Amino acid sequence: MLSGRRLDLLDPAPHDIEIADIAHGLARVARWNGQTRGPHVFSVAQHSLLVEAVGRHLAPGCTGPEGLELLLHDAPEYVVGDIISPLKAAIGDAYRGVELRLLAAMRRRFGLPDPSPALAGLVKRADRSAAHLEAVRLAGFAQDEAALYFGRAADLPDPVLALAEPWPTAEAEARFLDRFHRLRGP
């Protein structure tokens, strides 16, 4: 990692995980394999911010740790990339195991408990709602096609919808880091 840390993907240690490495990597990983509209890729960092905002819209009473769970839901992709769902399914449990071990090490690193079933459900709903929005706004899907893959679109306010406009890499990285630190608190 740019921080100088060495991360063992098969046995990740919490002390080898740095939020700056996560933000840097996620800001450079393109969602939709880069097949999106606009002058910039839509990064996983920006997707993570969108998911956190959608989750807060769906559950306005979210705490800081719950917001962090939403924000970090795809954080393992800073080292493994954003693999499209059909390929993940074809690869199977090996990929999912690496993802889960990384996420568990991140939770330990940042002092987060495993999510409750209710929080895990919120993360999934927010992620699918964000994917629906991205599919239609950025990846050329029709509404009915996006609904087929991601479920019905959530009714989202303009400030949340605005998060689906791709930003330059440096902005996505900075905004991800800022949001992480705001959620984590002093």
N, C-alpha and C positions, 0 to 999 in steps of 0.2 A: 504494500500500500504506500501511497505518497507520504504518509506519516512516518514511514520506516517500520511499521508493524509487519510482521509476517503472520498470515492467517492460514491455519490448517483447515481446509474445507471439510475434511472428514471428521475432524475433532476440534471445532473452533473453541478457543478460549475467550471468555469475556474480556480479559485484559488486552487482547489483541484487536478489539473493536473500538474504533474512534468515530464519533459522529461526523467529523470533518471528512473522513474517508467515505462514509456512507453518502453524505450530501454531494461530494465531488463525483462519485461513481454514478449515483442515480440521476444527476443532472446531465450525464453524458450517455445514458441508456435511453434509446428511443422506444416509445410505445408503438404498437402496430407495425413493428419492423421498419419504422420510418416512413411508412406509406400513408402520410397525412398531408393535409392542405397547410399552406402557410410557409413563410420564409424560414421558420425554425422547426426542428423536430419537437414533438410533444414528448417531453421526458418523463421518466418514471418519478422523478422528484416532483414535477408539477402534478402528475396524476395523484401522487400521495397527498399533496396539499388539497387537491380537489376532493379526494375521498374523505379527508378529515373534515372539510367544510360541509360536504353532503351529510356525513355522519352527525355533525352538530346540528344540521337542519332537521334531520330525522329524529334526533334525541337531544333537544336543547339543553338538558341538564348534564351533559357530559363533563366529567372531571378532567383535570390535567392528565392523569395517567391513562384515562380512557381515550383522550385525544391523542396521546402518544401511541397507543395501540393502533388507532386508525392511521396515524401518520406513518408508522413503521411497518404497516402490514406487508408491503412489498420490499422492505429494506434488504433482504438477502440478494435481491437482484443487482445490488452494487458490485457483487463479485460474480454472480452466475448469469447475469443478463436477463432480459425479459423474453422468455420463450413463449410463443403463442400456445394457447390451450390445446389445440389438436396435437401439437408436437409433445407437449407435456404428457398428455394421455398416452401417446405412443411410447415415450421413454419409460413411463411408469413410476414405480415406487422409489427407484434409485435417486431420481432427481428430487422427488418430494422429500425424501429423507435428508438430503443435503440442505434443502430449503428449511426444513423444520429444525435441524440442528443449529443452523445459523440464527434463526429467529429465537430459539431458546437461549443461545449465548447472548444475543442482543438484549433480550429481556433481563437476563441476569446482570449484564453490564450496566443497564440503565435503571435497575431496581424495579422492574415491572413484574407483577405476578402473571401467571397464565391467565388468559381472559376467561371470564365466566361464559357459560353458553349464551347468555343474553348479549354480552359484548361481542362474542364471536359472530353471532347472528347479525348484529348491527354492522360490523365490519363487512360481512358478506353482502348485505343489502346496499351499503354505501358504495362498495366496490362495483357491484353490478350496475347501480344507477349511474355512477361515473363512467363506466364502460359504455353504457347506452348513449349517454351524452356525447362522449368522444366518438363513438361509431358514427353517429349522425352528423355531428358538426365537423369532424376532422377526417374520417376514414371513408366517407362516401356511401354509408349505409342509408337505406330508406328507413323510415320510422318502423314499419311493420317487420322489416328484416332485423333491425336492432332489437325489437321486442321479442322476436323469436329466440334470439341468442341470449339476451340479457334481462328479459322481463320488461314490464311496463316502465315507461319513463316517469321519474319522480317530478313533481311540480316544484321546481327550484327557483329561488329568488335571483334577481339579476346579479348581485355580488358573487354568488356561487357560480352562476353560468359564465361570468367573466373569467373565471379561473380556467376555462377550456380554450382560451386563446393562447397559442404557444409563445413562450418567452425565449430570449437568448439563454444559452447555457449558464452564463455567469449569474443572471437574474434568478433562474430556477434554483441554482445552488445556494445563493444568498438568502432567498426567501424560505427555502427548506430549513436552512440552519437557524434563521431567525425564529421560525415557527416552533422548531424543536425546543429552543431555549425558552421561549415564552411559555410553552406547555410544561416544561420541566420545572420552571420556577427558580427562585433563588437558591 
